[in-house]
Amino acid sequence: MEMDAGAMAEAVTRLKRAHGQLGGVIAMIENGDDCERVLTQLAAVSRAVGRAGFKIVATGMRQCQVARDSGEEAPMSEEQLEKLFLALS
């Protein structure tokens, strides 16, 4: 299924933020920063990436539902969407 760039804007914003946070985590490690602070920031990066993934899956689910509601074939099956969703856990 091709992604609509407009529908993915929120996921892209989250990923860009996570990208910046990850750079900060790397710098913290290289500078020998406090372990607890590093892990707290790393957990934040992980959550941001996960949320972006869930946003992408949710958008795909909406696209499939819109297609079904209009009598078209959905771009992905429910099984494919479920597999993608579970890959994020």
Buried (B, 14 or more C-beta within 10 A) or exposed (E): BEEEEEBBEBBBEBBEBBEEBBEBBEEBEEEEBEEEEBEEBBEBBEEBBBBBBBBBBBBBBEBBEEBEEEEEEBBBEEEBBEEBBEEEE
